[in-house]
Amino acid sequence: MTASAGVGDPAGREGPPAGARARGPLGRESRWAWLFLAPTIIGLAVLSAGPILAALGISLTKWDMLTPPQVVGLDNYVNLLHDDRFLKALRNTTFYTVVSVPLGLALALGLASALNQQIRGIAWIRTAYFLPLVTSATAIALVWLWIYSPTGILNGLLGVFGIAPQRWVSDPVLAMPSIIAMSVWQGLPANVIIFLAGLQGIPTEYYDAASVDGAGRRARFRKITLPLLTPSLFFTGVLALIGAFQVFDQVYVMANPGKPSESTITLVYFIYEAGFRNFKMGYASAASWIMFLIVAVATILYFRTQNRWVHYQ
Amino acid sequence: MTARVLPRRNQGPSAPGSARKIARKAGLYLVLIAGGVGMMIPFLWMLATSLKTRAEVFSSAPFSFPSGLHWENYSNMWFAMPGVTFGTFFQNSIFIASLATIGQLITCSMAAYAFAVLTFRFKRVLFALILATLIIPFQVVLVPNFVLYRYLPWPFSESGNFIGTNLPLWVWAFFGGAFGTFLLRQFFLSIPHELADSARVDGANPWQIFIHVYIPLARPALATLAIFQFMWSWNDLLDPLIYLRDLPSYTTTVGLAFFQGQFVGKWPEMMAGALVSLLPMIILFVVAQKYFVRGITLSGLKG
């Protein structure tokens, strides 16, 4: 109720005096809206949007948080590009992303097609496939560390076929692929769930018509399922891309813990190490801004490809 | 999208002849169940190892069943740390995850209501801005947020500020969030606005309409948000690693990682710890699978 109470409008609602039309019910409602939004706006300013700019400012300084920050211009960025450990982190993260994203999506697509069945007990079967969804990367990395250990199940399995035991986690060549295999396994359920929803949205008439026309299983998949699933593929692709750049937990745990070699260090680990182990806040911020730019550019480029392969019904 | 999306499916053309049909169905079961067991291998391996003796782990064949059920691995793990039990880590995790969940439920539903129901200037710009934060890697704000918490005074901590307390792990949740706002806004939009209109005619203000009309109807969506936020807080490693300083304040994830560094090679105890830390989430998942599935299909966000 406001001061305008008493001036009823034809719809029976409380209306403002004619002179205050512009600030009328809308103005009153917008005051309510800002009230509802107050926590969100404070959060946006103080905890997310603001800090992104603050990180840019900090990245131009040298700061250990004990002595006042010194402005050093672009020095941090120049030094990063000559820092071997940073370049390794950049290369490892790129490798991780380029391999794990397509591999994860392809496997999830296959699995979703297989699980898209109406048979008794399918809900229970799906639960088994979905279980990794809720598990922490920390605990999962511990389990896989054991699977990968010299006396672990993987070497045991390979031994059956006469293959010599491998050092899956400590071998510089194998370490990153081992982490990728684990992450793909853990990331499968989320993608499978999205693809399943996509598959169930495809009208059955399409398949019936194609069968009448004599299209085989493979042709139906290629000509109907895949094109109609491209929106889901595009969507999961964006999320997988952004998520892959942020890989940290697995690397931290697998590196026993917290000191990854140059073969497994990732960008987020580098930021964590620079900022919270070595207290080089400016250096860490510069690295995080480079990461931010890479993710932004990769996302924009990915969106640019949308017209070429994504079909919307 | 509704919770019942998954169980339905397209009926593909079925093979003629019931014998072939049955054979196909049997084959399908076999493949799907074998695949499911394959996905479960890490869990089964974790369970088997957690019940073996340490000598057994290194000497026996990797696929063997434990010779006896060595539950003492669990108590050894539980009391392995000096002065602190694993139960303390559990309490810390439950405390942090619960507060973060409550904060998100309150502030995201408020923001979502404003975006879905109310009219105000800059609505689109603000909503776009919030959505944009969804695709920004949060690590870019790691340092500025640390600086912020470093300078926020807190008389009850050793440092005199937020560092070393669990405050940075849940206070943020009382200031909105992109995922929850998006999820709940979608849900609020599906509620017919005639309900709000008639309440307004009866003289209800937006707050009363929010509390008495929208919140009760949005229970399923609120449950979805609650489950996801609880899981994210429970599973988070990086933030607790940065802000928590002493053993008694550790969450289960940090405790587990710390355990890993301290007890290299104690695989049975370590697997027991990993399993115990996963158990609450596994139970939650089995009980509330439809909410997880709904959350993922609605928003595409991953766990």
Chai-1 contact restraints between the chains, C-beta under 6 A:
chainA,res_idxA,chainB,res_idxB,connection_type,confidence,min_distance_angstrom,max_distance_angstrom,comment,restraint_id
A,L26,B,T119,contact,1.0,0.0,6.0,A-B,restraint_1
A,E29,B,L118,contact,1.0,0.0,6.0,A-B,restraint_2
A,E29,B,T119,contact,1.0,0.0,6.0,A-B,restraint_3
A,S30,B,F120,contact,1.0,0.0,6.0,A-B,restraint_4
A,W32,B,P206,contact,1.0,0.0,6.0,A-B,restraint_5
A,A33,B,A114,contact,1.0,0.0,6.0,A-B,restraint_6
A,A33,B,L118,contact,1.0,0.0,6.0,A-B,restraint_7
A,A33,B,F120,contact,1.0,0.0,6.0,A-B,restraint_8
A,F36,B,M110,contact,1.0,0.0,6.0,A-B,restraint_9
A,F36,B,Y113,contact,1.0,0.0,6.0,A-B,restraint_10
A,F36,B,A114,contact,1.0,0.0,6.0,A-B,restraint_11
A,L37,B,A111,contact,1.0,0.0,6.0,A-B,restraint_12
A,L37,B,A114,contact,1.0,0.0,6.0,A-B,restraint_13
A,P39,B,T107,contact,1.0,0.0,6.0,A-B,restraint_14
A,P39,B,F175,contact,1.0,0.0,6.0,A-B,restraint_15
A,P39,B,G176,contact,1.0,0.0,6.0,A-B,restraint_16
A,T40,B,A111,contact,1.0,0.0,6.0,A-B,restraint_17
A,T40,B,G176,contact,1.0,0.0,6.0,A-B,restraint_18
A,I42,B,F175,contact,1.0,0.0,6.0,A-B,restraint_19
A,G43,B,F175,contact,1.0,0.0,6.0,A-B,restraint_20
A,G43,B,G176,contact,1.0,0.0,6.0,A-B,restraint_21
A,L47,B,W172,contact,1.0,0.0,6.0,A-B,restraint_22
A,L47,B,F175,contact,1.0,0.0,6.0,A-B,restraint_23
A,S48,B,T133,contact,1.0,0.0,6.0,A-B,restraint_24
A,P51,B,V141,contact,1.0,0.0,6.0,A-B,restraint_25
A,P51,B,P144,contact,1.0,0.0,6.0,A-B,restraint_26
A,P51,B,N145,contact,1.0,0.0,6.0,A-B,restraint_27
A,I52,B,V140,contact,1.0,0.0,6.0,A-B,restraint_28
A,A54,B,P144,contact,1.0,0.0,6.0,A-B,restraint_29
A,A55,B,V140,contact,1.0,0.0,6.0,A-B,restraint_30
A,A55,B,V143,contact,1.0,0.0,6.0,A-B,restraint_31
A,A55,B,P144,contact,1.0,0.0,6.0,A-B,restraint_32
A,I58,B,V143,contact,1.0,0.0,6.0,A-B,restraint_33
A,N116,B,R9,contact,1.0,0.0,6.0,A-B,restraint_34
A,Q118,B,R9,contact,1.0,0.0,6.0,A-B,restraint_35
A,I125,B,L32,contact,1.0,0.0,6.0,A-B,restraint_36
A,I125,B,G36,contact,1.0,0.0,6.0,A-B,restraint_37
A,A128,B,G36,contact,1.0,0.0,6.0,A-B,restraint_38
A,A128,B,M39,contact,1.0,0.0,6.0,A-B,restraint_39
A,A128,B,M40,contact,1.0,0.0,6.0,A-B,restraint_40
A,Y129,B,G36,contact,1.0,0.0,6.0,A-B,restraint_41
A,Y129,B,M39,contact,1.0,0.0,6.0,A-B,restraint_42
A,L133,B,G303,contact,1.0,0.0,6.0,A-B,restraint_43
A,V134,B,M231,contact,1.0,0.0,6.0,A-B,restraint_44
A,V134,B,M281,contact,1.0,0.0,6.0,A-B,restraint_45
A,V134,B,F285,contact,1.0,0.0,6.0,A-B,restraint_46
A,V134,B,G303,contact,1.0,0.0,6.0,A-B,restraint_47
A,T135,B,L278,contact,1.0,0.0,6.0,A-B,restraint_48
A,S136,B,N235,contact,1.0,0.0,6.0,A-B,restraint_49
A,S136,B,T253,contact,1.0,0.0,6.0,A-B,restraint_50
A,T138,B,L237,contact,1.0,0.0,6.0,A-B,restraint_51
A,T138,B,T253,contact,1.0,0.0,6.0,A-B,restraint_52
A,T138,B,L256,contact,1.0,0.0,6.0,A-B,restraint_53
A,T138,B,A257,contact,1.0,0.0,6.0,A-B,restraint_54
A,A139,B,A274,contact,1.0,0.0,6.0,A-B,restraint_55
A,A139,B,S277,contact,1.0,0.0,6.0,A-B,restraint_56
A,A139,B,L278,contact,1.0,0.0,6.0,A-B,restraint_57
A,L142,B,M270,contact,1.0,0.0,6.0,A-B,restraint_58
A,L142,B,A274,contact,1.0,0.0,6.0,A-B,restraint_59
A,V143,B,P42,contact,1.0,0.0,6.0,A-B,restraint_60
A,V143,B,M46,contact,1.0,0.0,6.0,A-B,restraint_61
A,V143,B,A274,contact,1.0,0.0,6.0,A-B,restraint_62
A,W146,B,W267,contact,1.0,0.0,6.0,A-B,restraint_63
A,T151,B,F58,contact,1.0,0.0,6.0,A-B,restraint_64
A,I153,B,W45,contact,1.0,0.0,6.0,A-B,restraint_65
A,I153,B,P62,contact,1.0,0.0,6.0,A-B,restraint_66
A,G156,B,P62,contact,1.0,0.0,6.0,A-B,restraint_67
A,A190,B,I296,contact,1.0,0.0,6.0,A-B,restraint_68
A,A190,B,K302,contact,1.0,0.0,6.0,A-B,restraint_69
A,I193,B,V293,contact,1.0,0.0,6.0,A-B,restraint_70
A,I193,B,I296,contact,1.0,0.0,6.0,A-B,restraint_71
A,I194,B,G300,contact,1.0,0.0,6.0,A-B,restraint_72
A,L196,B,L6,contact,1.0,0.0,6.0,A-B,restraint_73
A,A197,B,V5,contact,1.0,0.0,6.0,A-B,restraint_74
A,A197,B,T297,contact,1.0,0.0,6.0,A-B,restraint_75
A,Q200,B,V5,contact,1.0,0.0,6.0,A-B,restraint_76
A,Q200,B,R8,contact,1.0,0.0,6.0,A-B,restraint_77
A,Q200,B,R9,contact,1.0,0.0,6.0,A-B,restraint_78
A,T204,B,N10,contact,1.0,0.0,6.0,A-B,restraint_79
A,T204,B,Q11,contact,1.0,0.0,6.0,A-B,restraint_80
A,Y207,B,G12,contact,1.0,0.0,6.0,A-B,restraint_81
A,S211,B,P13,contact,1.0,0.0,6.0,A-B,restraint_82
A,F235,B,G300,contact,1.0,0.0,6.0,A-B,restraint_83
A,L239,B,G300,contact,1.0,0.0,6.0,A-B,restraint_84
A,I242,B,I135,contact,1.0,0.0,6.0,A-B,restraint_85
A,Q246,B,P137,contact,1.0,0.0,6.0,A-B,restraint_86
A,F248,B,L238,contact,1.0,0.0,6.0,A-B,restraint_87
A,D249,B,L237,contact,1.0,0.0,6.0,A-B,restraint_88
A,V253,B,A257,contact,1.0,0.0,6.0,A-B,restraint_89
A,P257,B,A257,contact,1.0,0.0,6.0,A-B,restraint_90
A,P257,B,Q260,contact,1.0,0.0,6.0,A-B,restraint_91
A,P257,B,G261,contact,1.0,0.0,6.0,A-B,restraint_92
A,V268,B,Q139,contact,1.0,0.0,6.0,A-B,restraint_93
A,I271,B,Q139,contact,1.0,0.0,6.0,A-B,restraint_94
A,G275,B,V143,contact,1.0,0.0,6.0,A-B,restraint_95
A,F276,B,I242,contact,1.0,0.0,6.0,A-B,restraint_96
A,M281,B,V143,contact,1.0,0.0,6.0,A-B,restraint_97
A,A284,B,V143,contact,1.0,0.0,6.0,A-B,restraint_98
A,S285,B,V143,contact,1.0,0.0,6.0,A-B,restraint_99
A,S288,B,Q139,contact,1.0,0.0,6.0,A-B,restraint_100
A,S288,B,V140,contact,1.0,0.0,6.0,A-B,restraint_101
A,F292,B,V140,contact,1.0,0.0,6.0,A-B,restraint_102
A,V295,B,P137,contact,1.0,0.0,6.0,A-B,restraint_103
